[in-house]
Amino acid sequence: MLSSDIKGRFGTAVRARRKGLGISQEELAGRAGLHRTYVADIERGARNLSLANIEKLACALETSISILFSTGDEKNPRVGDIGDILLVEDESPMWS
């Protein structure tokens, strides 16, 4: 199933980045404000994440969201197999 492929690749990227930083799942969970078992489920590809939790993980892992969704193919970088995702950061609300 396509969605599980995306969740699996995202979980693999989170685990690789976490191990690269030399931190435990528990420490990552603490940095991100998430429960450790939730982080374990993410790394296994068993969770559907909200955008807010994806952002929390990226910040806790000191990386960009796009890196966590990349395929790892440096010659042909792309985001997933279903299309590109555009993420925009906005410091001030548009409705104020």
Backbone as ProteinMPNN parsed JSONL, in Angstrom:
{"seq_chain_A": "MLSSDIKGRFGTAVRARRKGLGISQEELAGRAGLHRTYVADIERGARNLSLANIEKLACALETSISILFSTGDEKNPRVGDIGDILLVEDESPMWS", "coords_chain_A": {"N_chain_A": [[0.845, -1.18, 0.0], [0.527, 2.23, -0.793], [0.455, 4.41, 1.112], [1.535, 3.233, 3.416], [4.096, 2.792, 2.529], [5.098, 5.392, 2.384], [4.865, 6.153, 5.066], [6.601, 4.272, 6.152], [9.068, 4.945, 4.922], [9.375, 7.527, 5.952], [9.536, 6.95, 8.695], [11.902, 5.442, 8.706], [13.717, 7.424, 7.953], [13.506, 9.162, 10.151], [14.461, 7.489, 12.215], [17.1, 7.004, 11.283], [18.184, 9.594, 11.324], [17.926, 10.17, 14.047], [19.603, 8.212, 15.199], [21.965, 9.016, 14.021], [22.421, 11.367, 15.374], [22.908, 10.325, 17.783], [21.016, 9.9, 19.826], [18.465, 8.621, 22.012], [15.237, 6.982, 21.555], [13.617, 7.816, 23.608], [14.806, 10.253, 24.384], [14.466, 11.733, 22.019], [11.672, 11.787, 21.929], [11.174, 13.317, 24.23], [12.391, 15.776, 23.506], [10.732, 16.471, 21.384], [8.28, 16.633, 22.553], [6.572, 14.465, 22.607], [5.147, 11.169, 23.203], [7.165, 8.337, 24.085], [6.462, 5.798, 23.059], [4.914, 6.536, 20.931], [6.81, 7.703, 19.245], [8.302, 5.395, 18.734], [6.398, 3.93, 17.278], [6.188, 5.597, 15.04], [8.757, 5.316, 13.923], [8.577, 2.665, 13.165], [6.825, 2.865, 11.137], [4.132, 2.816, 11.61], [2.322, 4.794, 12.227], [0.059, 7.467, 11.532], [0.876, 10.669, 11.041], [0.315, 14.0, 12.283], [0.629, 17.246, 10.769], [1.648, 19.025, 12.61], [3.012, 17.342, 14.419], [4.934, 16.262, 12.731], [6.444, 18.536, 12.228], [7.343, 19.053, 14.849], [9.023, 16.825, 15.246], [10.957, 17.24, 13.238], [12.14, 19.624, 14.145], [13.119, 18.739, 16.634], [14.97, 16.924, 15.735], [16.73, 18.547, 14.553], [16.64, 19.257, 11.806], [15.355, 19.734, 8.444], [11.939, 19.507, 7.376], [11.637, 18.586, 4.781], [13.919, 17.021, 4.362], [13.372, 14.782, 5.905], [11.411, 13.621, 4.385], [12.657, 13.031, 2.041], [13.884, 10.921, -0.636], [16.427, 10.063, -0.516], [17.963, 9.789, -2.725], [20.451, 11.28, -4.182], [21.096, 12.022, -6.816], [18.683, 12.186, -8.071], [16.689, 13.887, -6.611], [13.607, 13.826, -4.899], [10.276, 14.051, -3.623], [8.674, 11.585, -2.175], [6.456, 9.278, -3.931], [4.09, 10.162, -4.869], [3.893, 12.758, -5.626], [4.901, 16.214, -5.252], [5.402, 17.99, -2.177], [4.602, 21.033, -0.911], [5.884, 23.075, 1.477], [5.329, 25.778, 3.544], [6.601, 28.297, 5.548], [5.311, 30.536, 7.883], [5.596, 33.375, 9.658], [3.835, 35.27, 10.743], [0.336, 35.42, 11.402], [-2.057, 35.42, 8.743], [-4.509, 36.521, 9.069], [-4.546, 38.523, 10.967]], "CA_chain_A": [[0.0, 0.0, 0.0], [1.343, 3.42, -0.963], [0.573, 5.208, 2.329], [2.451, 2.581, 4.342], [5.436, 3.027, 2.005], [5.486, 6.745, 2.79], [5.06, 6.114, 6.519], [7.809, 3.487, 6.4], [10.248, 5.747, 4.546], [9.493, 8.614, 6.919], [10.017, 6.342, 9.941], [13.308, 5.091, 8.5], [14.476, 8.678, 7.966], [13.536, 9.64, 11.542], [15.362, 6.604, 12.956], [18.478, 7.238, 10.83], [18.624, 10.908, 11.831], [18.054, 10.047, 15.51], [20.82, 7.448, 15.486], [23.082, 9.861, 13.624], [22.636, 12.336, 16.456], [23.262, 9.575, 18.982], [20.023, 10.065, 20.893], [17.515, 7.521, 22.162], [13.842, 7.31, 21.266], [13.096, 8.557, 24.756], [15.292, 11.632, 24.311], [13.777, 12.371, 20.895], [10.299, 12.041, 22.367], [11.211, 14.451, 25.154], [12.681, 16.996, 22.741], [9.593, 16.784, 20.511], [7.049, 16.736, 23.332], [5.73, 13.331, 22.246], [5.35, 9.986, 24.023], [8.185, 7.471, 23.493], [5.857, 4.734, 22.257], [4.467, 7.191, 19.697], [8.012, 7.797, 18.42], [8.613, 4.026, 18.295], [5.434, 3.607, 16.222], [6.575, 6.377, 13.859], [9.939, 4.684, 13.343], [8.14, 1.398, 12.564], [5.922, 3.172, 10.032], [2.796, 2.401, 12.016], [1.531, 5.953, 12.673], [-0.272, 8.597, 10.671], [1.254, 11.854, 11.804], [-0.222, 15.309, 11.929], [1.674, 18.176, 10.344], [2.255, 19.596, 13.813], [3.975, 16.385, 14.967], [6.051, 16.183, 11.788], [7.265, 19.717, 12.499], [8.002, 18.84, 16.148], [10.112, 15.867, 15.047], [12.017, 17.887, 12.458], [12.838, 20.554, 15.046], [13.847, 17.951, 17.627], [16.073, 16.254, 15.04], [17.574, 19.618, 14.018], [16.676, 19.098, 10.359], [14.16, 20.258, 7.781], [10.895, 18.529, 7.092], [11.875, 18.004, 3.46], [14.946, 15.981, 4.488], [12.729, 13.595, 6.451], [10.584, 13.029, 3.339], [13.419, 12.791, 0.815], [14.09, 9.516, -0.97], [17.83, 9.746, -0.3], [18.624, 9.695, -4.016], [21.063, 12.581, -4.419], [21.089, 12.336, -8.24], [17.311, 12.424, -8.484], [15.922, 14.172, -5.401], [12.179, 14.008, -5.05], [9.531, 13.828, -2.394], [7.69, 10.525, -2.302], [6.077, 8.82, -5.255], [2.76, 10.64, -5.223], [3.958, 14.165, -5.981], [5.664, 17.088, -4.376], [4.727, 18.636, -1.063], [5.119, 22.368, -0.698], [5.739, 23.501, 2.865], [5.603, 27.202, 3.648], [6.625, 28.777, 6.92], [4.769, 31.875, 7.987], [5.803, 33.858, 11.021], [2.685, 36.012, 11.263], [-0.939, 34.96, 10.851], [-2.557, 36.256, 7.665], [-5.805, 37.087, 9.436], [-4.471, 39.508, 12.056]], "C_chain_A": [[0.887, 1.238, 0.0], [1.529, 4.2, 0.331], [1.52, 4.559, 3.331], [3.893, 2.716, 3.858], [5.955, 4.389, 2.458], [5.749, 6.771, 4.292], [6.339, 5.365, 6.861], [9.073, 4.262, 6.074], [10.469, 6.895, 5.52], [10.057, 8.077, 8.238], [11.486, 5.966, 9.853], [14.182, 6.336, 8.551], [14.597, 9.234, 9.385], [14.536, 8.808, 12.353], [16.825, 6.863, 12.58], [19.014, 8.561, 11.372], [18.844, 10.843, 13.34], [19.339, 9.324, 15.877], [22.061, 8.239, 15.106], [23.426, 10.917, 14.668], [23.038, 11.656, 17.757], [22.299, 9.755, 20.138], [19.056, 8.882, 20.88], [16.121, 7.967, 21.716], [13.249, 8.149, 22.391], [13.538, 10.02, 24.723], [14.617, 12.377, 23.167], [12.347, 12.718, 21.282], [10.24, 13.241, 23.303], [11.452, 15.77, 24.437], [11.469, 17.445, 21.925], [8.289, 16.966, 21.28], [6.05, 15.644, 22.989], [6.01, 12.16, 23.184], [6.333, 9.048, 23.331], [7.573, 6.37, 22.63], [5.309, 5.278, 20.933], [5.637, 7.302, 18.732], [8.396, 6.414, 17.895], [7.678, 3.605, 17.163], [5.752, 4.36, 14.93], [7.743, 5.698, 13.159], [9.61, 3.345, 12.695], [7.234, 1.623, 11.358], [4.489, 2.83, 10.334], [1.894, 3.567, 12.434], [1.248, 6.9, 11.523], [-0.022, 9.851, 11.496], [0.513, 13.09, 11.346], [0.94, 16.184, 11.474], [2.392, 18.784, 11.544], [3.304, 18.645, 14.391], [5.163, 16.171, 14.034], [7.002, 17.351, 12.033], [8.011, 19.574, 13.828], [9.189, 17.897, 16.004], [11.266, 16.495, 14.285], [12.822, 18.85, 13.336], [13.683, 19.799, 16.063], [15.06, 17.253, 17.021], [17.016, 17.253, 14.358], [17.76, 19.484, 12.502], [15.419, 19.706, 9.758], [13.17, 19.13, 7.525], [11.175, 17.837, 5.758], [12.932, 16.91, 3.493], [14.313, 14.681, 4.989], [11.833, 12.897, 5.427], [11.367, 12.714, 2.07], [13.631, 11.299, 0.608], [15.523, 9.103, -0.728], [18.611, 9.601, -1.59], [19.161, 11.067, -4.385], [21.019, 12.987, -5.894], [19.701, 12.699, -8.739], [16.459, 12.729, -7.263], [14.453, 14.402, -5.727], [11.516, 13.711, -3.723], [8.466, 12.795, -2.669], [7.415, 10.131, -3.745], [4.737, 9.381, -5.702], [2.75, 12.115, -5.58], [4.751, 14.948, -4.971], [4.779, 17.675, -3.293], [5.38, 19.987, -0.877], [4.83, 22.764, 0.741], [6.173, 24.96, 2.956], [5.568, 27.577, 5.109], [6.15, 30.216, 6.929], [4.863, 32.313, 9.432], [4.58, 34.558, 11.584], [1.395, 35.503, 10.63], [-1.458, 35.945, 9.798], [-3.835, 36.997, 8.059], [-5.737, 38.142, 10.529], [-4.504, 40.921, 11.534]], "O_chain_A": [[1.887, 1.287, 0.716], [2.647, 4.619, 0.632], [2.243, 5.267, 4.033], [4.816, 2.751, 4.671], [7.109, 4.519, 2.865], [6.741, 7.345, 4.741], [7.078, 5.771, 7.758], [10.036, 4.246, 6.842], [11.606, 7.205, 5.875], [10.953, 8.683, 8.825], [12.235, 6.148, 10.813], [15.268, 6.309, 9.129], [15.657, 9.72, 9.778], [15.357, 9.358, 13.087], [17.688, 6.933, 13.455], [20.157, 8.638, 11.824], [19.82, 11.387, 13.856], [20.078, 9.763, 16.758], [23.089, 8.153, 15.778], [24.585, 11.306, 14.818], [23.454, 12.312, 18.712], [22.709, 9.762, 21.299], [18.865, 8.232, 19.853], [15.859, 9.154, 21.526], [12.476, 9.076, 22.149], [12.744, 10.92, 24.999], [14.235, 13.536, 23.328], [11.868, 13.815, 20.995], [9.353, 14.085, 23.178], [10.792, 16.768, 24.726], [11.209, 18.641, 21.788], [7.293, 17.411, 20.708], [4.839, 15.851, 23.065], [7.019, 12.166, 23.89], [6.335, 8.968, 22.102], [8.116, 6.045, 21.574], [5.25, 4.557, 19.937], [5.49, 7.032, 17.54], [8.777, 6.279, 16.732], [8.12, 2.99, 16.192], [5.597, 3.808, 13.841], [7.724, 5.524, 11.94], [10.301, 2.929, 11.764], [6.912, 0.679, 10.637], [3.704, 2.579, 9.421], [0.8, 3.335, 12.948], [2.091, 7.11, 10.65], [-0.649, 10.054, 12.535], [0.134, 13.216, 10.181], [2.099, 15.889, 11.765], [3.598, 19.026, 11.498], [4.373, 19.09, 14.808], [6.278, 15.925, 14.496], [8.22, 17.176, 12.045], [9.184, 19.937, 13.921], [10.249, 18.144, 16.58], [12.427, 16.304, 14.647], [14.051, 18.878, 13.266], [14.826, 20.172, 16.326], [16.056, 17.018, 17.705], [17.968, 16.866, 13.681], [18.873, 19.582, 11.985], [14.525, 20.143, 10.482], [13.536, 17.956, 7.469], [10.969, 16.63, 5.629], [12.846, 15.956, 2.719], [14.685, 13.598, 4.539], [11.526, 11.715, 5.578], [10.8, 12.182, 1.116], [13.565, 10.513, 1.553], [15.823, 7.909, -0.732], [19.808, 9.316, -1.555], [18.41, 11.925, -4.849], [20.913, 14.176, -6.196], [19.558, 13.433, -9.717], [15.595, 11.93, -6.902], [14.108, 15.078, -6.697], [12.144, 13.177, -2.809], [7.465, 13.087, -3.322], [8.078, 10.608, -4.666], [4.294, 9.096, -6.814], [1.679, 12.673, -5.818], [5.213, 14.413, -3.964], [3.571, 17.833, -3.469], [6.596, 20.07, -0.704], [3.677, 22.785, 1.172], [7.256, 25.325, 2.497], [4.634, 27.228, 5.83], [6.543, 31.016, 6.08], [4.278, 31.694, 10.321], [4.308, 34.455, 12.78], [1.372, 35.188, 9.44], [-1.312, 37.158, 9.95], [-4.191, 37.997, 7.435], [-6.779, 38.617, 10.98], [-4.45, 41.87, 12.316]]}, "name": "protein", "num_of_chains": 1, "seq": "MLSSDIKGRFGTAVRARRKGLGISQEELAGRAGLHRTYVADIERGARNLSLANIEKLACALETSISILFSTGDEKNPRVGDIGDILLVEDESPMWS"}
